Structure formats: structure tokens, C-alpha cells
């Protein structure tokens, strides 16, 4: 399933990660929320949590859970898992895994996931290093485009999502 996630995340293409576009995207993430807005968001989140708790053991949810558990045991999903394992053992998979580990290393060095309870902070001075690593990841995805791995993944996902 890791390869599947990697392909899903592969929608980030090398073309999309040009410097100015990345800066525009980062700037678009700078969101300020008023206290009233925060209260409204919190109320909605509480409502969602309340409803989720209220229906968690209802018949439709139990049926859905059972269906998903049965689907996870199908031959098609097992085939996807085998493909993921084979991909991760391949040179292409190892390179992609290494690039994602580099991204994680940069984020750790920037202490993005420190003990900040309500926020994630990325210092602008470190964005260039992160940009470089994400560009490398995007290049790895580009190199997979049209490969046997992409073809096999698409075929197996089609079978897994259209089975009984």
C-alpha cells in the first residue's frame, strides 16, 4: 500500500514545483482566523465528533466496516500489497523512499513537529531546503510515469475498486 500512497502523492509533478509556484502555494497557506471564526470552526468540529460518536455503532456503520474488512481480505487487495512490497524492494522504490526520507530529515532538522500543540511552523529561511527535497521527490514520481510500476498499479487499483 506504500507504493499506492506514493503514486497518489505523485500528483505533485516536477513542473508544478517551480520556485515561484511553490512560494505562491506557501503564501496561500498563510491563513488568519478571527476568534469568532475559530469558535465557529470549533463548534462544527464538536458537532462532527458528536455525530460520529452517536452513529459509530449503528447498523450502517457496522455494515460499512464489515464490507471494508471483507474487501481488505480480497485477492485484489492482496495483489496491491504484493506490488507495493515488490516496488519498495526495487531500485526505483528505494530511490523514492530515500527521497521521502530526505524530506522527513529536513522537516526534523527544522523542528516542524516540535511540541507545538496547535500549529506547525516552518521558518521561511528553511523553505529552500524543503523545496529542494520536494523537487527531488517530484522528479522521482516523474521518472515513474509510464513505467511498469505505474501500469501495474493502475491495473490493480482498477481491479480492486471494481470487484464485488
Phi and psi in radians as a Rosetta constraint file:
Dihedral C 1 N 2 CA 2 C 2 CIRCULARHARMONIC -1.144 0.35
Dihedral N 2 CA 2 C 2 N 3 CIRCULARHARMONIC -0.672 0.35
Dihedral C 2 N 3 CA 3 C 3 CIRCULARHARMONIC -1.126 0.35
Dihedral N 3 CA 3 C 3 N 4 CIRCULARHARMONIC -0.676 0.35
Dihedral C 3 N 4 CA 4 C 4 CIRCULARHARMONIC -1.058 0.35
Dihedral N 4 CA 4 C 4 N 5 CIRCULARHARMONIC -0.778 0.35
Dihedral C 4 N 5 CA 5 C 5 CIRCULARHARMONIC -1.084 0.35
Dihedral N 5 CA 5 C 5 N 6 CIRCULARHARMONIC -0.720 0.35
Dihedral C 5 N 6 CA 6 C 6 CIRCULARHARMONIC -1.085 0.35
Dihedral N 6 CA 6 C 6 N 7 CIRCULARHARMONIC -0.730 0.35
Dihedral C 6 N 7 CA 7 C 7 CIRCULARHARMONIC -1.176 0.35
Dihedral N 7 CA 7 C 7 N 8 CIRCULARHARMONIC -0.676 0.35
Dihedral C 7 N 8 CA 8 C 8 CIRCULARHARMONIC -1.086 0.35
Dihedral N 8 CA 8 C 8 N 9 CIRCULARHARMONIC -0.758 0.35
Dihedral C 8 N 9 CA 9 C 9 CIRCULARHARMONIC -1.245 0.35
Dihedral N 9 CA 9 C 9 N 10 CIRCULARHARMONIC -0.220 0.35
Dihedral C 9 N 10 CA 10 C 10 CIRCULARHARMONIC -1.218 0.35
Dihedral N 10 CA 10 C 10 N 11 CIRCULARHARMONIC -0.016 0.35
Dihedral C 10 N 11 CA 11 C 11 CIRCULARHARMONIC -1.120 0.35
Dihedral N 11 CA 11 C 11 N 12 CIRCULARHARMONIC -0.255 0.35
Dihedral C 11 N 12 CA 12 C 12 CIRCULARHARMONIC -1.351 0.35
Dihedral N 12 CA 12 C 12 N 13 CIRCULARHARMONIC 1.945 0.35
Dihedral C 12 N 13 CA 13 C 13 CIRCULARHARMONIC -1.774 0.35
Dihedral N 13 CA 13 C 13 N 14 CIRCULARHARMONIC 2.791 0.35
Dihedral C 13 N 14 CA 14 C 14 CIRCULARHARMONIC -1.039 0.35
Dihedral N 14 CA 14 C 14 N 15 CIRCULARHARMONIC -0.610 0.35
Dihedral C 14 N 15 CA 15 C 15 CIRCULARHARMONIC -1.115 0.35
Dihedral N 15 CA 15 C 15 N 16 CIRCULARHARMONIC -0.606 0.35
Dihedral C 15 N 16 CA 16 C 16 CIRCULARHARMONIC -1.304 0.35
Dihedral N 16 CA 16 C 16 N 17 CIRCULARHARMONIC -0.294 0.35
Dihedral C 16 N 17 CA 17 C 17 CIRCULARHARMONIC -1.768 0.35
Dihedral N 17 CA 17 C 17 N 18 CIRCULARHARMONIC 0.594 0.35
Dihedral C 17 N 18 CA 18 C 18 CIRCULARHARMONIC -1.218 0.35
Dihedral N 18 CA 18 C 18 N 19 CIRCULARHARMONIC 2.732 0.35
Dihedral C 18 N 19 CA 19 C 19 CIRCULARHARMONIC -0.957 0.35
Dihedral N 19 CA 19 C 19 N 20 CIRCULARHARMONIC -0.913 0.35
Dihedral C 19 N 20 CA 20 C 20 CIRCULARHARMONIC -1.129 0.35
Dihedral N 20 CA 20 C 20 N 21 CIRCULARHARMONIC -0.688 0.35
Dihedral C 20 N 21 CA 21 C 21 CIRCULARHARMONIC -1.128 0.35
Dihedral N 21 CA 21 C 21 N 22 CIRCULARHARMONIC -0.689 0.35
Dihedral C 21 N 22 CA 22 C 22 CIRCULARHARMONIC -1.110 0.35
Dihedral N 22 CA 22 C 22 N 23 CIRCULARHARMONIC -0.762 0.35
Dihedral C 22 N 23 CA 23 C 23 CIRCULARHARMONIC -1.079 0.35
Dihedral N 23 CA 23 C 23 N 24 CIRCULARHARMONIC -0.709 0.35
Dihedral C 23 N 24 CA 24 C 24 CIRCULARHARMONIC -1.074 0.35
Dihedral N 24 CA 24 C 24 N 25 CIRCULARHARMONIC -0.727 0.35
Dihedral C 24 N 25 CA 25 C 25 CIRCULARHARMONIC -1.153 0.35
Dihedral N 25 CA 25 C 25 N 26 CIRCULARHARMONIC -0.726 0.35
Dihedral C 25 N 26 CA 26 C 26 CIRCULARHARMONIC -1.115 0.35
Dihedral N 26 CA 26 C 26 N 27 CIRCULARHARMONIC -0.767 0.35
Dihedral C 26 N 27 CA 27 C 27 CIRCULARHARMONIC -1.101 0.35
Dihedral N 27 CA 27 C 27 N 28 CIRCULARHARMONIC -0.589 0.35
Dihedral C 27 N 28 CA 28 C 28 CIRCULARHARMONIC -1.161 0.35
Dihedral N 28 CA 28 C 28 N 29 CIRCULARHARMONIC -0.395 0.35
Dihedral C 28 N 29 CA 29 C 29 CIRCULARHARMONIC -1.396 0.35
Dihedral N 29 CA 29 C 29 N 30 CIRCULARHARMONIC -0.181 0.35
Dihedral C 29 N 30 CA 30 C 30 CIRCULARHARMONIC -1.335 0.35
Dihedral N 30 CA 30 C 30 N 31 CIRCULARHARMONIC 1.664 0.35
Dihedral C 30 N 31 CA 31 C 31 CIRCULARHARMONIC -1.992 0.35
Dihedral N 31 CA 31 C 31 N 32 CIRCULARHARMONIC 2.352 0.35
Dihedral C 31 N 32 CA 32 C 32 CIRCULARHARMONIC -2.012 0.35
Dihedral N 32 CA 32 C 32 N 33 CIRCULARHARMONIC 2.352 0.35
Dihedral C 32 N 33 CA 33 C 33 CIRCULARHARMONIC -2.155 0.35
Dihedral N 33 CA 33 C 33 N 34 CIRCULARHARMONIC 2.285 0.35
Dihedral C 33 N 34 CA 34 C 34 CIRCULARHARMONIC -1.239 0.35
Dihedral N 34 CA 34 C 34 N 35 CIRCULARHARMONIC 2.920 0.35
Dihedral C 34 N 35 CA 35 C 35 CIRCULARHARMONIC -1.107 0.35
Dihedral N 35 CA 35 C 35 N 36 CIRCULARHARMONIC -0.636 0.35
Dihedral C 35 N 36 CA 36 C 36 CIRCULARHARMONIC -1.149 0.35
Dihedral N 36 CA 36 C 36 N 37 CIRCULARHARMONIC -0.735 0.35
Dihedral C 36 N 37 CA 37 C 37 CIRCULARHARMONIC -1.113 0.35
Dihedral N 37 CA 37 C 37 N 38 CIRCULARHARMONIC -0.724 0.35
Dihedral C 37 N 38 CA 38 C 38 CIRCULARHARMONIC -1.085 0.35
Dihedral N 38 CA 38 C 38 N 39 CIRCULARHARMONIC -0.722 0.35
Dihedral C 38 N 39 CA 39 C 39 CIRCULARHARMONIC -1.103 0.35
Dihedral N 39 CA 39 C 39 N 40 CIRCULARHARMONIC -0.719 0.35
Dihedral C 39 N 40 CA 40 C 40 CIRCULARHARMONIC -1.132 0.35
Dihedral N 40 CA 40 C 40 N 41 CIRCULARHARMONIC -0.738 0.35
Dihedral C 40 N 41 CA 41 C 41 CIRCULARHARMONIC -1.101 0.35
Dihedral N 41 CA 41 C 41 N 42 CIRCULARHARMONIC -0.762 0.35
Dihedral C 41 N 42 CA 42 C 42 CIRCULARHARMONIC -1.102 0.35
Dihedral N 42 CA 42 C 42 N 43 CIRCULARHARMONIC -0.691 0.35
Dihedral C 42 N 43 CA 43 C 43 CIRCULARHARMONIC -1.086 0.35
Dihedral N 43 CA 43 C 43 N 44 CIRCULARHARMONIC -0.776 0.35
Dihedral C 43 N 44 CA 44 C 44 CIRCULARHARMONIC -1.102 0.35
Dihedral N 44 CA 44 C 44 N 45 CIRCULARHARMONIC -0.737 0.35
Dihedral C 44 N 45 CA 45 C 45 CIRCULARHARMONIC -1.085 0.35
Dihedral N 45 CA 45 C 45 N 46 CIRCULARHARMONIC -0.721 0.35
Dihedral C 45 N 46 CA 46 C 46 CIRCULARHARMONIC -1.120 0.35
Dihedral N 46 CA 46 C 46 N 47 CIRCULARHARMONIC -0.696 0.35
Dihedral C 46 N 47 CA 47 C 47 CIRCULARHARMONIC -1.074 0.35
Dihedral N 47 CA 47 C 47 N 48 CIRCULARHARMONIC -0.771 0.35
Dihedral C 47 N 48 CA 48 C 48 CIRCULARHARMONIC -1.084 0.35
Dihedral N 48 CA 48 C 48 N 49 CIRCULARHARMONIC -0.786 0.35
Dihedral C 48 N 49 CA 49 C 49 CIRCULARHARMONIC -1.094 0.35
Dihedral N 49 CA 49 C 49 N 50 CIRCULARHARMONIC -0.708 0.35
Dihedral C 49 N 50 CA 50 C 50 CIRCULARHARMONIC -1.098 0.35
Dihedral N 50 CA 50 C 50 N 51 CIRCULARHARMONIC -0.830 0.35
Dihedral C 50 N 51 CA 51 C 51 CIRCULARHARMONIC -1.152 0.35
Dihedral N 51 CA 51 C 51 N 52 CIRCULARHARMONIC -0.742 0.35
Dihedral C 51 N 52 CA 52 C 52 CIRCULARHARMONIC -1.026 0.35
Dihedral N 52 CA 52 C 52 N 53 CIRCULARHARMONIC -0.758 0.35
Dihedral C 52 N 53 CA 53 C 53 CIRCULARHARMONIC -1.144 0.35
Dihedral N 53 CA 53 C 53 N 54 CIRCULARHARMONIC -0.676 0.35
Dihedral C 53 N 54 CA 54 C 54 CIRCULARHARMONIC -1.164 0.35
Dihedral N 54 CA 54 C 54 N 55 CIRCULARHARMONIC -0.575 0.35
Dihedral C 54 N 55 CA 55 C 55 CIRCULARHARMONIC -1.803 0.35
Dihedral N 55 CA 55 C 55 N 56 CIRCULARHARMONIC 0.001 0.35
Dihedral C 55 N 56 CA 56 C 56 CIRCULARHARMONIC -1.024 0.35
Dihedral N 56 CA 56 C 56 N 57 CIRCULARHARMONIC -0.502 0.35
Dihedral C 56 N 57 CA 57 C 57 CIRCULARHARMONIC -1.959 0.35
Dihedral N 57 CA 57 C 57 N 58 CIRCULARHARMONIC 0.323 0.35
Dihedral C 57 N 58 CA 58 C 58 CIRCULARHARMONIC -1.290 0.35
Dihedral N 58 CA 58 C 58 N 59 CIRCULARHARMONIC 2.830 0.35
Dihedral C 58 N 59 CA 59 C 59 CIRCULARHARMONIC -1.014 0.35
Dihedral N 59 CA 59 C 59 N 60 CIRCULARHARMONIC -0.823 0.35
Dihedral C 59 N 60 CA 60 C 60 CIRCULARHARMONIC -1.055 0.35
Dihedral N 60 CA 60 C 60 N 61 CIRCULARHARMONIC -0.673 0.35
Dihedral C 60 N 61 CA 61 C 61 CIRCULARHARMONIC -1.215 0.35
Dihedral N 61 CA 61 C 61 N 62 CIRCULARHARMONIC -0.724 0.35
Dihedral C 61 N 62 CA 62 C 62 CIRCULARHARMONIC -1.093 0.35
Dihedral N 62 CA 62 C 62 N 63 CIRCULARHARMONIC -0.721 0.35
Dihedral C 62 N 63 CA 63 C 63 CIRCULARHARMONIC -1.101 0.35
Dihedral N 63 CA 63 C 63 N 64 CIRCULARHARMONIC -0.764 0.35
Dihedral C 63 N 64 CA 64 C 64 CIRCULARHARMONIC -1.108 0.35
Dihedral N 64 CA 64 C 64 N 65 CIRCULARHARMONIC -0.783 0.35
Dihedral C 64 N 65 CA 65 C 65 CIRCULARHARMONIC -1.027 0.35
Dihedral N 65 CA 65 C 65 N 66 CIRCULARHARMONIC -0.791 0.35
Dihedral C 65 N 66 CA 66 C 66 CIRCULARHARMONIC -1.104 0.35
Dihedral N 66 CA 66 C 66 N 67 CIRCULARHARMONIC -0.724 0.35
Dihedral C 66 N 67 CA 67 C 67 CIRCULARHARMONIC -1.103 0.35
Dihedral N 67 CA 67 C 67 N 68 CIRCULARHARMONIC -0.757 0.35
Dihedral C 67 N 68 CA 68 C 68 CIRCULARHARMONIC -1.167 0.35
Dihedral N 68 CA 68 C 68 N 69 CIRCULARHARMONIC -0.656 0.35
Dihedral C 68 N 69 CA 69 C 69 CIRCULARHARMONIC -1.143 0.35
Dihedral N 69 CA 69 C 69 N 70 CIRCULARHARMONIC -0.716 0.35
Dihedral C 69 N 70 CA 70 C 70 CIRCULARHARMONIC -1.150 0.35
Dihedral N 70 CA 70 C 70 N 71 CIRCULARHARMONIC -0.719 0.35
Dihedral C 70 N 71 CA 71 C 71 CIRCULARHARMONIC -1.080 0.35
Dihedral N 71 CA 71 C 71 N 72 CIRCULARHARMONIC -0.681 0.35
Dihedral C 71 N 72 CA 72 C 72 CIRCULARHARMONIC -1.120 0.35
Dihedral N 72 CA 72 C 72 N 73 CIRCULARHARMONIC -0.339 0.35
Dihedral C 72 N 73 CA 73 C 73 CIRCULARHARMONIC -1.697 0.35
Dihedral N 73 CA 73 C 73 N 74 CIRCULARHARMONIC 0.095 0.35
Dihedral C 73 N 74 CA 74 C 74 CIRCULARHARMONIC -1.315 0.35
Dihedral N 74 CA 74 C 74 N 75 CIRCULARHARMONIC 2.815 0.35
Dihedral C 74 N 75 CA 75 C 75 CIRCULARHARMONIC -1.061 0.35
Dihedral N 75 CA 75 C 75 N 76 CIRCULARHARMONIC -0.650 0.35
Dihedral C 75 N 76 CA 76 C 76 CIRCULARHARMONIC -1.104 0.35
Dihedral N 76 CA 76 C 76 N 77 CIRCULARHARMONIC -0.733 0.35
Dihedral C 76 N 77 CA 77 C 77 CIRCULARHARMONIC -1.236 0.35
Dihedral N 77 CA 77 C 77 N 78 CIRCULARHARMONIC -0.649 0.35
Dihedral C 77 N 78 CA 78 C 78 CIRCULARHARMONIC -1.075 0.35
Dihedral N 78 CA 78 C 78 N 79 CIRCULARHARMONIC -0.678 0.35
Dihedral C 78 N 79 CA 79 C 79 CIRCULARHARMONIC -1.108 0.35
Dihedral N 79 CA 79 C 79 N 80 CIRCULARHARMONIC -0.671 0.35
Dihedral C 79 N 80 CA 80 C 80 CIRCULARHARMONIC -1.093 0.35
Dihedral N 80 CA 80 C 80 N 81 CIRCULARHARMONIC -0.748 0.35
Dihedral C 80 N 81 CA 81 C 81 CIRCULARHARMONIC -1.094 0.35
Dihedral N 81 CA 81 C 81 N 82 CIRCULARHARMONIC -0.704 0.35
Dihedral C 81 N 82 CA 82 C 82 CIRCULARHARMONIC -1.114 0.35
Dihedral N 82 CA 82 C 82 N 83 CIRCULARHARMONIC -0.716 0.35
Dihedral C 82 N 83 CA 83 C 83 CIRCULARHARMONIC -1.107 0.35
Dihedral N 83 CA 83 C 83 N 84 CIRCULARHARMONIC -0.741 0.35
Dihedral C 83 N 84 CA 84 C 84 CIRCULARHARMONIC -1.030 0.35
Dihedral N 84 CA 84 C 84 N 85 CIRCULARHARMONIC -0.805 0.35
Dihedral C 84 N 85 CA 85 C 85 CIRCULARHARMONIC -1.091 0.35
Dihedral N 85 CA 85 C 85 N 86 CIRCULARHARMONIC -0.767 0.35
Dihedral C 85 N 86 CA 86 C 86 CIRCULARHARMONIC -1.119 0.35
Dihedral N 86 CA 86 C 86 N 87 CIRCULARHARMONIC -0.727 0.35
Dihedral C 86 N 87 CA 87 C 87 CIRCULARHARMONIC -1.086 0.35
Dihedral N 87 CA 87 C 87 N 88 CIRCULARHARMONIC -0.797 0.35
Dihedral C 87 N 88 CA 88 C 88 CIRCULARHARMONIC -1.130 0.35
Dihedral N 88 CA 88 C 88 N 89 CIRCULARHARMONIC -0.432 0.35
Dihedral C 88 N 89 CA 89 C 89 CIRCULARHARMONIC -1.471 0.35
Dihedral N 89 CA 89 C 89 N 90 CIRCULARHARMONIC -0.292 0.35
Dihedral C 89 N 90 CA 90 C 90 CIRCULARHARMONIC -1.340 0.35
Dihedral N 90 CA 90 C 90 N 91 CIRCULARHARMONIC 2.804 0.35
Dihedral C 90 N 91 CA 91 C 91 CIRCULARHARMONIC -1.033 0.35
Dihedral N 91 CA 91 C 91 N 92 CIRCULARHARMONIC -0.660 0.35
Dihedral C 91 N 92 CA 92 C 92 CIRCULARHARMONIC -1.113 0.35
Dihedral N 92 CA 92 C 92 N 93 CIRCULARHARMONIC -0.756 0.35
Dihedral C 92 N 93 CA 93 C 93 CIRCULARHARMONIC -1.148 0.35
Dihedral N 93 CA 93 C 93 N 94 CIRCULARHARMONIC -0.688 0.35
Dihedral C 93 N 94 CA 94 C 94 CIRCULARHARMONIC -1.130 0.35
Dihedral N 94 CA 94 C 94 N 95 CIRCULARHARMONIC -0.696 0.35
Dihedral C 94 N 95 CA 95 C 95 CIRCULARHARMONIC -1.132 0.35
Dihedral N 95 CA 95 C 95 N 96 CIRCULARHARMONIC -0.772 0.35
Dihedral C 95 N 96 CA 96 C 96 CIRCULARHARMONIC -1.113 0.35
Dihedral N 96 CA 96 C 96 N 97 CIRCULARHARMONIC -0.754 0.35
Dihedral C 96 N 97 CA 97 C 97 CIRCULARHARMONIC -1.068 0.35
Dihedral N 97 CA 97 C 97 N 98 CIRCULARHARMONIC -0.732 0.35
Dihedral C 97 N 98 CA 98 C 98 CIRCULARHARMONIC -1.095 0.35
Dihedral N 98 CA 98 C 98 N 99 CIRCULARHARMONIC -0.718 0.35
Dihedral C 98 N 99 CA 99 C 99 CIRCULARHARMONIC -1.121 0.35
Dihedral N 99 CA 99 C 99 N 100 CIRCULARHARMONIC -0.725 0.35
Dihedral C 99 N 100 CA 100 C 100 CIRCULARHARMONIC -1.167 0.35
Dihedral N 100 CA 100 C 100 N 101 CIRCULARHARMONIC -0.619 0.35
Dihedral C 100 N 101 CA 101 C 101 CIRCULARHARMONIC -1.138 0.35
Dihedral N 101 CA 101 C 101 N 102 CIRCULARHARMONIC -0.620 0.35
Dihedral C 101 N 102 CA 102 C 102 CIRCULARHARMONIC -1.095 0.35
Dihedral N 102 CA 102 C 102 N 103 CIRCULARHARMONIC -0.701 0.35
Dihedral C 102 N 103 CA 103 C 103 CIRCULARHARMONIC -1.074 0.35
Dihedral N 103 CA 103 C 103 N 104 CIRCULARHARMONIC -0.808 0.35
Dihedral C 103 N 104 CA 104 C 104 CIRCULARHARMONIC -1.060 0.35
Dihedral N 104 CA 104 C 104 N 105 CIRCULARHARMONIC -0.701 0.35
Dihedral C 104 N 105 CA 105 C 105 CIRCULARHARMONIC -1.081 0.35
Dihedral N 105 CA 105 C 105 N 106 CIRCULARHARMONIC -0.770 0.35
Dihedral C 105 N 106 CA 106 C 106 CIRCULARHARMONIC -1.104 0.35
Dihedral N 106 CA 106 C 106 N 107 CIRCULARHARMONIC -0.745 0.35
Dihedral C 106 N 107 CA 107 C 107 CIRCULARHARMONIC -1.111 0.35
Dihedral N 107 CA 107 C 107 N 108 CIRCULARHARMONIC -0.679 0.35
Dihedral C 107 N 108 CA 108 C 108 CIRCULARHARMONIC -1.142 0.35
Dihedral N 108 CA 108 C 108 N 109 CIRCULARHARMONIC -0.736 0.35
Dihedral C 108 N 109 CA 109 C 109 CIRCULARHARMONIC -1.093 0.35
Dihedral N 109 CA 109 C 109 N 110 CIRCULARHARMONIC -0.582 0.35
Dihedral C 109 N 110 CA 110 C 110 CIRCULARHARMONIC -1.398 0.35
Dihedral N 110 CA 110 C 110 N 111 CIRCULARHARMONIC -0.118 0.35
Dihedral C 110 N 111 CA 111 C 111 CIRCULARHARMONIC 0.973 0.35
Dihedral N 111 CA 111 C 111 N 112 CIRCULARHARMONIC 0.729 0.35
Dihedral C 111 N 112 CA 112 C 112 CIRCULARHARMONIC -1.124 0.35
Dihedral N 112 CA 112 C 112 N 113 CIRCULARHARMONIC -0.627 0.35
Dihedral C 112 N 113 CA 113 C 113 CIRCULARHARMONIC -1.785 0.35
Dihedral N 113 CA 113 C 113 N 114 CIRCULARHARMONIC 0.679 0.35
Dihedral C 113 N 114 CA 114 C 114 CIRCULARHARMONIC -1.257 0.35
Dihedral N 114 CA 114 C 114 N 115 CIRCULARHARMONIC -2.909 0.35
Dihedral C 114 N 115 CA 115 C 115 CIRCULARHARMONIC -1.357 0.35
Dihedral N 115 CA 115 C 115 N 116 CIRCULARHARMONIC 0.694 0.35
Dihedral C 115 N 116 CA 116 C 116 CIRCULARHARMONIC -1.506 0.35
Dihedral N 116 CA 116 C 116 N 117 CIRCULARHARMONIC 2.017 0.35
Dihedral C 116 N 117 CA 117 C 117 CIRCULARHARMONIC -1.269 0.35
Dihedral N 117 CA 117 C 117 N 118 CIRCULARHARMONIC -0.760 0.35
Dihedral C 117 N 118 CA 118 C 118 CIRCULARHARMONIC -1.936 0.35
Dihedral N 118 CA 118 C 118 N 119 CIRCULARHARMONIC 0.128 0.35
Dihedral C 118 N 119 CA 119 C 119 CIRCULARHARMONIC -2.689 0.35
Dihedral N 119 CA 119 C 119 N 120 CIRCULARHARMONIC 2.780 0.35
Dihedral C 119 N 120 CA 120 C 120 CIRCULARHARMONIC -2.077 0.35
Dihedral N 120 CA 120 C 120 N 121 CIRCULARHARMONIC 2.228 0.35
Dihedral C 120 N 121 CA 121 C 121 CIRCULARHARMONIC -2.056 0.35
Dihedral N 121 CA 121 C 121 N 122 CIRCULARHARMONIC 2.231 0.35
Dihedral C 121 N 122 CA 122 C 122 CIRCULARHARMONIC -2.079 0.35
Dihedral N 122 CA 122 C 122 N 123 CIRCULARHARMONIC 2.040 0.35
Dihedral C 122 N 123 CA 123 C 123 CIRCULARHARMONIC -1.168 0.35
Dihedral N 123 CA 123 C 123 N 124 CIRCULARHARMONIC 2.292 0.35
Dihedral C 123 N 124 CA 124 C 124 CIRCULARHARMONIC -0.989 0.35
Dihedral N 124 CA 124 C 124 N 125 CIRCULARHARMONIC -0.524 0.35
Dihedral C 124 N 125 CA 125 C 125 CIRCULARHARMONIC -1.128 0.35
Dihedral N 125 CA 125 C 125 N 126 CIRCULARHARMONIC -0.388 0.35
Dihedral C 125 N 126 CA 126 C 126 CIRCULARHARMONIC -1.722 0.35
Dihedral N 126 CA 126 C 126 N 127 CIRCULARHARMONIC -0.059 0.35
Dihedral C 126 N 127 CA 127 C 127 CIRCULARHARMONIC -1.085 0.35
Dihedral N 127 CA 127 C 127 N 128 CIRCULARHARMONIC -0.575 0.35
Dihedral C 127 N 128 CA 128 C 128 CIRCULARHARMONIC -1.091 0.35
Dihedral N 128 CA 128 C 128 N 129 CIRCULARHARMONIC -0.757 0.35
Dihedral C 128 N 129 CA 129 C 129 CIRCULARHARMONIC -1.109 0.35
Dihedral N 129 CA 129 C 129 N 130 CIRCULARHARMONIC -0.740 0.35
Dihedral C 129 N 130 CA 130 C 130 CIRCULARHARMONIC -1.138 0.35
Dihedral N 130 CA 130 C 130 N 131 CIRCULARHARMONIC -0.734 0.35
Dihedral C 130 N 131 CA 131 C 131 CIRCULARHARMONIC -1.023 0.35
Dihedral N 131 CA 131 C 131 N 132 CIRCULARHARMONIC -0.774 0.35
Dihedral C 131 N 132 CA 132 C 132 CIRCULARHARMONIC -1.032 0.35
Dihedral N 132 CA 132 C 132 N 133 CIRCULARHARMONIC -0.793 0.35
Dihedral C 132 N 133 CA 133 C 133 CIRCULARHARMONIC -1.184 0.35
Dihedral N 133 CA 133 C 133 N 134 CIRCULARHARMONIC -0.710 0.35
Dihedral C 133 N 134 CA 134 C 134 CIRCULARHARMONIC -1.169 0.35
Dihedral N 134 CA 134 C 134 N 135 CIRCULARHARMONIC -0.567 0.35
Dihedral C 134 N 135 CA 135 C 135 CIRCULARHARMONIC -1.141 0.35
Dihedral N 135 CA 135 C 135 N 136 CIRCULARHARMONIC -0.685 0.35
Dihedral C 135 N 136 CA 136 C 136 CIRCULARHARMONIC -1.107 0.35
Dihedral N 136 CA 136 C 136 N 137 CIRCULARHARMONIC -0.712 0.35
Dihedral C 136 N 137 CA 137 C 137 CIRCULARHARMONIC -1.087 0.35
Dihedral N 137 CA 137 C 137 N 138 CIRCULARHARMONIC -0.791 0.35
Dihedral C 137 N 138 CA 138 C 138 CIRCULARHARMONIC -1.067 0.35
Dihedral N 138 CA 138 C 138 N 139 CIRCULARHARMONIC -0.680 0.35
Dihedral C 138 N 139 CA 139 C 139 CIRCULARHARMONIC -1.121 0.35
Dihedral N 139 CA 139 C 139 N 140 CIRCULARHARMONIC -0.641 0.35
Dihedral C 139 N 140 CA 140 C 140 CIRCULARHARMONIC -1.148 0.35
Dihedral N 140 CA 140 C 140 N 141 CIRCULARHARMONIC -0.710 0.35
Dihedral C 140 N 141 CA 141 C 141 CIRCULARHARMONIC -1.122 0.35
Dihedral N 141 CA 141 C 141 N 142 CIRCULARHARMONIC -0.707 0.35
Dihedral C 141 N 142 CA 142 C 142 CIRCULARHARMONIC -1.040 0.35
Dihedral N 142 CA 142 C 142 N 143 CIRCULARHARMONIC -0.696 0.35
Dihedral C 142 N 143 CA 143 C 143 CIRCULARHARMONIC -1.169 0.35
Dihedral N 143 CA 143 C 143 N 144 CIRCULARHARMONIC -0.382 0.35
Dihedral C 143 N 144 CA 144 C 144 CIRCULARHARMONIC -1.473 0.35
Dihedral N 144 CA 144 C 144 N 145 CIRCULARHARMONIC -0.266 0.35
Dihedral C 144 N 145 CA 145 C 145 CIRCULARHARMONIC -1.046 0.35
Dihedral N 145 CA 145 C 145 N 146 CIRCULARHARMONIC 2.170 0.35
Dihedral C 145 N 146 CA 146 C 146 CIRCULARHARMONIC 1.403 0.35
Dihedral N 146 CA 146 C 146 N 147 CIRCULARHARMONIC 0.027 0.35
Dihedral C 146 N 147 CA 147 C 147 CIRCULARHARMONIC -1.353 0.35
Dihedral N 147 CA 147 C 147 N 148 CIRCULARHARMONIC 2.992 0.35
Dihedral C 147 N 148 CA 148 C 148 CIRCULARHARMONIC -1.067 0.35
Dihedral N 148 CA 148 C 148 N 149 CIRCULARHARMONIC -0.525 0.35
Dihedral C 148 N 149 CA 149 C 149 CIRCULARHARMONIC -1.200 0.35
Dihedral N 149 CA 149 C 149 N 150 CIRCULARHARMONIC -0.749 0.35
Dihedral C 149 N 150 CA 150 C 150 CIRCULARHARMONIC -1.135 0.35
Dihedral N 150 CA 150 C 150 N 151 CIRCULARHARMONIC -0.782 0.35
Dihedral C 150 N 151 CA 151 C 151 CIRCULARHARMONIC -1.054 0.35
Dihedral N 151 CA 151 C 151 N 152 CIRCULARHARMONIC -0.832 0.35
Dihedral C 151 N 152 CA 152 C 152 CIRCULARHARMONIC -1.121 0.35
Dihedral N 152 CA 152 C 152 N 153 CIRCULARHARMONIC -0.719 0.35
Dihedral C 152 N 153 CA 153 C 153 CIRCULARHARMONIC -1.097 0.35
Dihedral N 153 CA 153 C 153 N 154 CIRCULARHARMONIC -0.818 0.35
Dihedral C 153 N 154 CA 154 C 154 CIRCULARHARMONIC -1.042 0.35
Dihedral N 154 CA 154 C 154 N 155 CIRCULARHARMONIC -0.765 0.35
Dihedral C 154 N 155 CA 155 C 155 CIRCULARHARMONIC -1.107 0.35
Dihedral N 155 CA 155 C 155 N 156 CIRCULARHARMONIC -0.802 0.35
Dihedral C 155 N 156 CA 156 C 156 CIRCULARHARMONIC -1.185 0.35
Dihedral N 156 CA 156 C 156 N 157 CIRCULARHARMONIC -0.670 0.35
Dihedral C 156 N 157 CA 157 C 157 CIRCULARHARMONIC -1.145 0.35
Dihedral N 157 CA 157 C 157 N 158 CIRCULARHARMONIC -0.679 0.35
Dihedral C 157 N 158 CA 158 C 158 CIRCULARHARMONIC -1.039 0.35
Dihedral N 158 CA 158 C 158 N 159 CIRCULARHARMONIC -0.798 0.35
Dihedral C 158 N 159 CA 159 C 159 CIRCULARHARMONIC -1.146 0.35
Dihedral N 159 CA 159 C 159 N 160 CIRCULARHARMONIC -0.712 0.35
Dihedral C 159 N 160 CA 160 C 160 CIRCULARHARMONIC -1.201 0.35
Dihedral N 160 CA 160 C 160 N 161 CIRCULARHARMONIC -0.598 0.35
Dihedral C 160 N 161 CA 161 C 161 CIRCULARHARMONIC -1.548 0.35
Dihedral N 161 CA 161 C 161 N 162 CIRCULARHARMONIC -0.103 0.35
Dihedral C 161 N 162 CA 162 C 162 CIRCULARHARMONIC -2.066 0.35
Dihedral N 162 CA 162 C 162 N 163 CIRCULARHARMONIC 0.172 0.35
Dihedral C 162 N 163 CA 163 C 163 CIRCULARHARMONIC -1.377 0.35
Dihedral N 163 CA 163 C 163 N 164 CIRCULARHARMONIC 2.948 0.35
